[in-house]
Amino acid sequence: MQLSVPNSDLSNSEVLDSELVTIPLPVGSTAIVYCEGQFGEQDGKTANGLVRHSEKYEILSVIDSTQRGTDAGMFLDGVANGIPVLADLAEAIAHAGRVPDYLICGVAPADGLLSPAQRVVLLDGIARGMHIINGLHEFLNDDLEFAAASLLAGVTITDVRRPKEKRDLHLFSGRIFDVPCPRIAVLGTDGAIGKRTTATLLVQSLNARGIKAVLIGTGQTTLIQGGKYGVALDALVPQFCSGEVENQVVAAYEGENPDIIIVEGQGALSHPAYLTSAHILRGSRPAGIIVQHAPKRTVLGDFPMVMMPTVASEIALIEAFADTRVIGVTINHEHMSDDEIGAAIDEYELDFGLPATDPLTRPLDRLVEMVLLAFPTLEASRASSAR
């Protein structure tokens, strides 16, 4: 079985130069994504990401009655992908022609908890014989109602954010200093701003260029998508966060021998509620940073009482906090026209003397060139290995 998916996962965005990647999927991996009232919104970012990129599940449909009748790809990116948005679970199963294997909770609210209405839908999926994939902070295996229902139906519940036992977690060890290949972290000025999209596109584009790149995921969506290396960082006791990031980077280097490692960011270093960027910087020790920004966003997504930082202030904070440098700026073009995107790119390049691009509306070569300008030996290594 194979699935073609767009190379992106920003919400409410338009892809002008969309490319498709063909991904082999394991047998028994069909899934419906539940995202009632949130598809295309910031709190629907898990569903948005899965619709656009999934190595582990074949996404058959999305449940959101408020967007019923639309094509998920067309709604998100202006490019149809054949994944319909349907009204409820019964309609989604009827569309599939049988009960799919998985029901994925595609909502990602700031508090990470299920509402009563959401509980009803997931329990209905269990009763129908569907395995549950849950990326919330609320662990459903610990919920007596869900545990009993899953036992009765003979299905599993996967709590993606559940961390390993503390005895199996890693403290920072210094092993990162033995990883010779450069690391780039894709950070941003807010949560749900497209860091995972940019990181995913960058890894795909570097590999297509013959430069071996590996992605380190740091959130639940990347893990659900099928990322090989990663950890749900915001679910860990802070003492282990830097060590777990370090451990994943070391594992990726030892397992893949890549030319470069790309680390997905979380939240923002300046964010008052999401502080995991600090652990990413400390644990992965990146040599370069890409900063993702939404020029039209005036307040933080889930915290409207806080004004958005500027690109300049975020760059200054990052470079003061860690021994690293910002190598480029990428744009989330929500609510922007193409002319506005072009003007923002020109402004950032002029103001900061750094390359800037929008990975979803500009050629991906620009994103790769951003990295090669900062690390020119990568191109030389590629040419040498090609010979």
C-alpha positions, -999 to +999 in steps of 0.1 A: +000+000+000+012+035-008+000+070+000+009+103-017+009+132+007+018+169+004+051+180+020+037+204+045+017+208+077+008+244+084-028+253+091-050+274+067-022+278+042-020+278+004+006+257-015+017+273-048+045+248-055+033+216-040+053+184-043+041+149-034+061+121-017+051+085-021+053+067+012+049+029+017+025+021+045+023-010+067-006-033+064-034-026+089-028+011+093-060+028+080-072+056+102-098+083+107-087+115+123-112+131+148-109+169+148-144+183+155-145+221+152-107+225+150-096+213+115-074+239+100-071+258+133-042+259+156-057+234+181-062+210+152-025+209+143-022+172+149-050+165+123-035+191+100-001+175+101-015+140+095-035+150+065-004+164+049+023+139+060+020+105+075+044+076+072+026+053+096-012+056+088-033+059+057-056+087+065-090+079+051-110+110+063-112+137+089-142+143+112-152+179+116-189+187+110-181+224+106-161+217+074-181+188+061-180+182+024-146+197+018-114+180+006-089+182+034-060+191+012-079+217-007-091+233+025-056+234+041-034+240+011-054+246-020-044+212-034-069+183-034-055+151-018-087+129-018-091+129+020-127+141+027-138+160+058-170+143+071-196+150+097-192+122+122-178+088+129-207+069+114-203+088+081-165+083+081-169+045+086-196+044+058-172+062+035-144+038+043-166+008+035-155-010+067-144-001+102-108+014+098-081+002+121-075+034+140-092+064+153-067+092+159-075+121+183-064+150+161-071+179+184-042+194+204-057+220+229-033+239+251-045+221+282-041+186+266-075+174+280-106+158+264-140+175+266-170+154+274-182+154+238-147+143+226-148+114+251-181+102+236-167+100+201-135+081+211-155+057+232-178+051+202-147+043+181-136+018+207-171+002+208-169-002+170-135-020+173-111+008+165-077+012+182-072+047+196-042+069+191-042+097+217-016+125+217-031+144+246-016+149+281-046+130+294-036+093+294-066+073+284-051+040+296-054+054+331-090+063+327-112+035+341-140+040+315-116+039+286-095+010+300-127-011+305-141-002+271-108-012+254-106-045+272-142-053+263-137-044+226-103-061+224-085-030+211-055-009+222-051+026+233-018+043+226-010+073+248+017+089+226+028+114+252+033+089+280+070+091+289+092+062+296+097+052+332+121+076+350+147+049+353+148+047+315+151+084+309+184+102+302+201+131+319+223+153+299+256+134+295+278+153+272+276+127+245+263+154+221+299+167+219+309+135+202+284+140+174+304+156+146+277+164+121+260+198+123+226+202+139+200+228+129+170+235+151+139+250+136+126+273+163+099+300+161+081+329+177+050+310+188+035+276+191+016+261+161+035+283+137+048+257+113+081+246+128+073+209+121+064+217+085+096+236+078+117+209+095+100+181+076+103+199+043+139+207+050+148+171+057+130+159+026+146+185+004+181+179+017+178+142+011+165+148-024+196+169-030+218+140-019+226+153+015+216+128+041+194+145+067+175+130+097+147+146+116+145+146+154+108+151+165+101+168+198+063+167+198+034+142+197+024+149+161+058+139+146+057+107+166+021+099+154+033+106+118+058+079+122+090+097+130+118+073+138+137+095+163+119+118+188+103+124+221+072+142+233+093+168+252+065+186+269+054+155+288+087+150+305+099+160+339+121+190+331+152+174+346+153+149+318+144+171+288+178+181+277+191+146+282+163+130+262+169+154+233+206+147+234+199+109+235+177+111+204+203+131+185+230+106+194+208+077+185+201+093+151+237+099+144+248+064+155+219+047+136+219+067+104+254+084+100+237+115+085+254+145+071+231+168+091+205+165+118+174+187+119+156+192+152+119+202+154+113+231+177+085+235+203+068+267+213+093+296+214+122+305+236+103+337+245+070+320+252+056+323+287+040+289+288+061+267+265+097+266+276+109+234+258+129+254+232+155+260+260+159+222+264+162+217+227+190+243+225+208+228+255+203+191+245+210+193+207+236+220+208+227+232+173+252+251+152+224+269+134+189+280+140+161+287+116+134+310+130+098+306+119+075+336+121+039+346+112+041+383+102+003+388+105+000+372+139-003+399+165-008+379+197+003+344+208-020+317+194-034+302+227-025+332+248-041+363+233-031+384+264+005+382+252+018+402+222+038+383+196+076+389+198+094+403+168+118+384+147+146+407+159+138+401+196+136+363+191+169+362+172+186+383+199+172+360+227+182+328+210+218+340+203+222+353+238+208+321+254+229+296+234+262+293+216+246+293+182+236+316+154+204+321+134+210+312+098+177+321+083+140+331+087+110+312+074+075+326+071+041+312+080+020+330+055-014+328+073-037+357+062-010+369+037-013+376+000+015+365-023+027+401-026+028+404+012+048+373+014+073+386-011+076+419+008+082+402+041+109+380+026+126+411+012+123+430+045+138+402+066+167+397+042+174+434+042+170+439+080+189+409+092+213+401+064+199+365+064+182+344+037+144+342+042+117+322+025+083+307+028+087+269+024+051+264+013+049+291-015+084+294-027+107+268-043+122+244-017+156+250-032+156+283-013+152+264+020+181+241+011+203+270+000+197+287+034+214+257+050+242+254+024+251+290+027+256+284+064+273+250+060+290+250+026+310+218+034+277+199+031+276+204-006+313+195-009+306+163+010+277+154-013+299+160-044+327+139-029+303+110-020+288+111-055+322+105-070 
